[in-house]
Amino acid sequence: MISQKEALDLMKMVTQHITLSSDWTDGPPIALFRADGCWCVRYASGNWWHYSLKDRVWF
């Protein structure tokens, strides 16, 4: 389960990711899960991104 601190950090990163993308087309977040040791977010488009809270990057 995600901790409250991780959830807040992840929310900040997701917001930054969407805001910095001037042509964001993936829609809103719809699911949260873990893969490859990172938290991941699936968006309405079906696409998903890894978010490394430790390194503060998404991929």
N, CA, C and O atoms as CSV, one atom per row, in Angstrom:
chain,resi,resn,atom,element,x,y,z
A,1,MET,N,N,0.839,-1.174,0.000
A,1,MET,CA,C,0.000,0.000,0.000
A,1,MET,C,C,0.893,1.249,0.000
A,1,MET,O,O,1.976,1.248,0.586
A,2,ILE,N,N,0.439,2.277,-0.643
A,2,ILE,CA,C,1.193,3.522,-0.732
A,2,ILE,C,C,1.045,4.318,0.565
A,2,ILE,O,O,-0.054,4.441,1.105
A,3,SER,N,N,2.154,4.852,1.054
A,3,SER,CA,C,2.104,5.670,2.268
A,3,SER,C,C,1.551,7.054,1.924
A,3,SER,O,O,1.489,7.445,0.758
A,4,GLN,N,N,1.159,7.771,2.950
A,4,GLN,CA,C,0.619,9.117,2.732
A,4,GLN,C,C,1.679,10.027,2.108
A,4,GLN,O,O,1.364,10.809,1.211
A,5,LYS,N,N,2.927,9.936,2.568
A,5,LYS,CA,C,4.006,10.753,2.012
A,5,LYS,C,C,4.241,10.407,0.542
A,5,LYS,O,O,4.377,11.298,-0.296
A,6,GLU,N,N,4.289,9.107,0.232
A,6,GLU,CA,C,4.477,8.694,-1.161
A,6,GLU,C,C,3.322,9.180,-2.036
A,6,GLU,O,O,3.536,9.619,-3.166
A,7,ALA,N,N,2.111,9.102,-1.515
A,7,ALA,CA,C,0.939,9.545,-2.279
A,7,ALA,C,C,1.025,11.043,-2.587
A,7,ALA,O,O,0.730,11.466,-3.705
A,8,LEU,N,N,1.425,11.833,-1.609
A,8,LEU,CA,C,1.558,13.278,-1.833
A,8,LEU,C,C,2.673,13.581,-2.835
A,8,LEU,O,O,2.504,14.417,-3.722
A,9,ASP,N,N,3.812,12.898,-2.691
A,9,ASP,CA,C,4.917,13.082,-3.632
A,9,ASP,C,C,4.499,12.669,-5.043
A,9,ASP,O,O,4.818,13.356,-6.014
A,10,LEU,N,N,3.794,11.562,-5.152
A,10,LEU,CA,C,3.352,11.082,-6.453
A,10,LEU,C,C,2.348,12.048,-7.085
A,10,LEU,O,O,2.412,12.315,-8.285
A,11,MET,N,N,1.430,12.566,-6.283
A,11,MET,CA,C,0.464,13.545,-6.798
A,11,MET,C,C,1.177,14.776,-7.348
A,11,MET,O,O,0.797,15.295,-8.397
A,12,LYS,N,N,2.203,15.244,-6.650
A,12,LYS,CA,C,2.968,16.404,-7.117
A,12,LYS,C,C,3.654,16.099,-8.443
A,12,LYS,O,O,3.644,16.923,-9.357
A,13,MET,N,N,4.252,14.907,-8.544
A,13,MET,CA,C,4.949,14.537,-9.786
A,13,MET,C,C,3.982,14.386,-10.947
A,13,MET,O,O,4.271,14.837,-12.056
A,14,VAL,N,N,2.841,13.758,-10.710
A,14,VAL,CA,C,1.842,13.574,-11.773
A,14,VAL,C,C,1.344,14.940,-12.250
A,14,VAL,O,O,1.228,15.176,-13.452
A,15,THR,N,N,1.053,15.827,-11.315
A,15,THR,CA,C,0.595,17.169,-11.676
A,15,THR,C,C,1.661,17.894,-12.495
A,15,THR,O,O,1.348,18.535,-13.499
A,16,GLN,N,N,2.906,17.794,-12.071
A,16,GLN,CA,C,4.005,18.428,-12.805
A,16,GLN,C,C,4.135,17.823,-14.206
A,16,GLN,O,O,4.305,18.552,-15.183
A,17,HIS,N,N,4.056,16.522,-14.304
A,17,HIS,CA,C,4.172,15.833,-15.591
A,17,HIS,C,C,3.101,16.315,-16.571
A,17,HIS,O,O,3.404,16.646,-17.717
A,18,ILE,N,N,1.860,16.353,-16.116
A,18,ILE,CA,C,0.749,16.782,-16.974
A,18,ILE,C,C,0.879,18.263,-17.330
A,18,ILE,O,O,0.656,18.654,-18.475
A,19,THR,N,N,1.241,19.085,-16.338
A,19,THR,CA,C,1.345,20.531,-16.544
A,19,THR,C,C,2.467,20.895,-17.515
A,19,THR,O,O,2.310,21.804,-18.331
A,20,LEU,N,N,3.587,20.200,-17.432
A,20,LEU,CA,C,4.735,20.509,-18.291
A,20,LEU,C,C,4.551,20.028,-19.732
A,20,LEU,O,O,5.280,20.454,-20.628
A,21,SER,N,N,3.587,19.152,-19.950
A,21,SER,CA,C,3.331,18.644,-21.296
A,21,SER,C,C,2.280,19.519,-21.966
A,21,SER,O,O,1.088,19.412,-21.678
A,22,SER,N,N,2.738,20.382,-22.860
A,22,SER,CA,C,1.812,21.321,-23.502
A,22,SER,C,C,0.798,20.629,-24.404
A,22,SER,O,O,-0.246,21.200,-24.719
A,23,ASP,N,N,1.098,19.414,-24.817
A,23,ASP,CA,C,0.184,18.685,-25.703
A,23,ASP,C,C,-0.309,17.381,-25.062
A,23,ASP,O,O,-0.416,16.357,-25.737
A,24,TRP,N,N,-0.606,17.421,-23.763
A,24,TRP,CA,C,-1.039,16.228,-23.017
A,24,TRP,C,C,-2.321,15.677,-23.616
A,24,TRP,O,O,-3.317,16.393,-23.721
A,25,THR,N,N,-2.304,14.422,-24.006
A,25,THR,CA,C,-3.484,13.789,-24.613
A,25,THR,C,C,-3.905,12.513,-23.911
A,25,THR,O,O,-4.829,11.841,-24.368
A,26,ASP,N,N,-3.249,12.160,-22.805
A,26,ASP,CA,C,-3.547,10.899,-22.127
A,26,ASP,C,C,-4.735,10.969,-21.179
A,26,ASP,O,O,-5.176,9.936,-20.675
A,27,GLY,N,N,-5.258,12.153,-20.928
A,27,GLY,CA,C,-6.409,12.282,-20.044
A,27,GLY,C,C,-6.017,12.200,-18.583
A,27,GLY,O,O,-4.834,12.251,-18.245
A,28,PRO,N,N,-7.009,12.074,-17.722
A,28,PRO,CA,C,-6.750,12.048,-16.281
A,28,PRO,C,C,-6.237,10.683,-15.817
A,28,PRO,O,O,-6.428,9.676,-16.499
A,29,PRO,N,N,-5.584,10.659,-14.649
A,29,PRO,CA,C,-5.159,9.387,-14.064
A,29,PRO,C,C,-6.381,8.546,-13.684
A,29,PRO,O,O,-7.385,9.072,-13.203
A,30,ILE,N,N,-6.279,7.223,-13.910
A,30,ILE,CA,C,-7.398,6.353,-13.544
A,30,ILE,C,C,-6.994,5.165,-12.676
A,30,ILE,O,O,-7.853,4.532,-12.063
A,31,ALA,N,N,-5.691,4.851,-12.614
A,31,ALA,CA,C,-5.270,3.695,-11.810
A,31,ALA,C,C,-3.842,3.888,-11.323
A,31,ALA,O,O,-3.026,4.536,-11.979
A,32,LEU,N,N,-3.560,3.317,-10.167
A,32,LEU,CA,C,-2.243,3.355,-9.550
A,32,LEU,C,C,-1.815,1.916,-9.301
A,32,LEU,O,O,-2.595,1.114,-8.787
A,33,PHE,N,N,-0.571,1.584,-9.665
A,33,PHE,CA,C,-0.067,0.233,-9.429
A,33,PHE,C,C,1.459,0.274,-9.367
A,33,PHE,O,O,2.066,1.302,-9.665
A,34,ARG,N,N,2.073,-0.834,-8.983
A,34,ARG,CA,C,3.543,-0.929,-8.923
A,34,ARG,C,C,4.024,-1.822,-10.053
A,34,ARG,O,O,3.416,-2.845,-10.366
A,35,ALA,N,N,5.140,-1.406,-10.662
A,35,ALA,CA,C,5.819,-2.222,-11.672
A,35,ALA,C,C,7.290,-1.838,-11.684
A,35,ALA,O,O,7.631,-0.660,-11.577
A,36,ASP,N,N,8.145,-2.813,-11.812
A,36,ASP,CA,C,9.590,-2.566,-11.915
A,36,ASP,C,C,10.132,-1.742,-10.750
A,36,ASP,O,O,11.073,-0.969,-10.925
A,37,GLY,N,N,9.550,-1.900,-9.567
A,37,GLY,CA,C,10.021,-1.200,-8.378
A,37,GLY,C,C,9.577,0.245,-8.254
A,37,GLY,O,O,10.029,0.953,-7.354
A,38,CYS,N,N,8.694,0.698,-9.149
A,38,CYS,CA,C,8.213,2.087,-9.129
A,38,CYS,C,C,6.700,2.119,-9.030
A,38,CYS,O,O,6.017,1.154,-9.373
A,39,TRP,N,N,6.189,3.243,-8.555
A,39,TRP,CA,C,4.758,3.487,-8.661
A,39,TRP,C,C,4.465,3.868,-10.102
A,39,TRP,O,O,5.241,4.585,-10.734
A,40,CYS,N,N,3.356,3.390,-10.612
A,40,CYS,CA,C,2.953,3.676,-11.982
A,40,CYS,C,C,1.533,4.221,-11.986
A,40,CYS,O,O,0.722,3.884,-11.124
A,41,VAL,N,N,1.247,5.062,-12.963
A,41,VAL,CA,C,-0.082,5.643,-13.107
A,41,VAL,C,C,-0.575,5.346,-14.516
A,41,VAL,O,O,0.104,5.628,-15.503
A,42,ARG,N,N,-1.775,4.769,-14.587
A,42,ARG,CA,C,-2.434,4.545,-15.877
A,42,ARG,C,C,-3.408,5.695,-16.100
A,42,ARG,O,O,-4.106,6.124,-15.182
A,43,TYR,N,N,-3.441,6.177,-17.319
A,43,TYR,CA,C,-4.291,7.304,-17.679
A,43,TYR,C,C,-5.464,6.835,-18.528
A,43,TYR,O,O,-5.477,5.696,-18.996
A,44,ALA,N,N,-6.437,7.695,-18.725
A,44,ALA,CA,C,-7.664,7.359,-19.446
A,44,ALA,C,C,-7.385,6.819,-20.849
A,44,ALA,O,O,-8.171,6.030,-21.372
A,45,SER,N,N,-6.291,7.229,-21.453
A,45,SER,CA,C,-5.932,6.767,-22.802
A,45,SER,C,C,-5.499,5.304,-22.818
A,45,SER,O,O,-5.438,4.686,-23.881
A,46,GLY,N,N,-5.199,4.751,-21.647
A,46,GLY,CA,C,-4.657,3.398,-21.558
A,46,GLY,C,C,-3.142,3.398,-21.407
A,46,GLY,O,O,-2.559,2.392,-21.004
A,47,ASN,N,N,-2.505,4.510,-21.726
A,47,ASN,CA,C,-1.057,4.633,-21.531
A,47,ASN,C,C,-0.749,4.748,-20.047
A,47,ASN,O,O,-1.572,5.219,-19.263
A,48,TRP,N,N,0.451,4.311,-19.673
A,48,TRP,CA,C,0.861,4.446,-18.285
A,48,TRP,C,C,2.322,4.813,-18.214
A,48,TRP,O,O,3.098,4.537,-19.129
A,49,TRP,N,N,2.694,5.450,-17.092
A,49,TRP,CA,C,4.047,5.932,-16.866
A,49,TRP,C,C,4.549,5.426,-15.523
A,49,TRP,O,O,3.786,5.301,-14.565
A,50,HIS,N,N,5.861,5.134,-15.469
A,50,HIS,CA,C,6.546,4.858,-14.209
A,50,HIS,C,C,6.905,6.205,-13.581
A,50,HIS,O,O,7.246,7.157,-14.284
A,51,TYR,N,N,6.826,6.274,-12.257
A,51,TYR,CA,C,7.249,7.462,-11.519
A,51,TYR,C,C,8.221,7.022,-10.433
A,51,TYR,O,O,7.837,6.310,-9.506
A,52,SER,N,N,9.484,7.445,-10.544
A,52,SER,CA,C,10.484,7.138,-9.527
A,52,SER,C,C,10.485,8.276,-8.517
A,52,SER,O,O,10.951,9.377,-8.808
A,53,LEU,N,N,9.958,7.997,-7.323
A,53,LEU,CA,C,9.924,9.011,-6.279
A,53,LEU,C,C,11.329,9.301,-5.767
A,53,LEU,O,O,11.629,10.427,-5.369
A,54,LYS,N,N,12.186,8.290,-5.778
A,54,LYS,CA,C,13.560,8.465,-5.308
A,54,LYS,C,C,14.333,9.404,-6.230
A,54,LYS,O,O,15.008,10.319,-5.756
A,55,ASP,N,N,14.241,9.187,-7.542
A,55,ASP,CA,C,15.018,9.973,-8.496
A,55,ASP,C,C,14.253,11.181,-9.050
A,55,ASP,O,O,14.804,11.994,-9.791
A,56,ARG,N,N,12.965,11.280,-8.673
A,56,ARG,CA,C,12.116,12.400,-9.113
A,56,ARG,C,C,12.002,12.493,-10.639
A,56,ARG,O,O,12.061,13.583,-11.209
A,57,VAL,N,N,11.838,11.346,-11.284
A,57,VAL,CA,C,11.693,11.288,-12.743
A,57,VAL,C,C,10.519,10.395,-13.105
A,57,VAL,O,O,10.085,9.561,-12.311
A,58,TRP,N,N,10.016,10.584,-14.310
A,58,TRP,CA,C,8.996,9.689,-14.861
A,58,TRP,C,C,9.510,9.154,-16.171
A,58,TRP,O,O,10.266,9.820,-16.878
A,59,PHE,N,N,9.094,7.943,-16.491
A,59,PHE,CA,C,9.519,7.312,-17.740
A,59,PHE,C,C,8.496,6.287,-18.182
A,59,PHE,O,O,8.673,5.645,-19.216
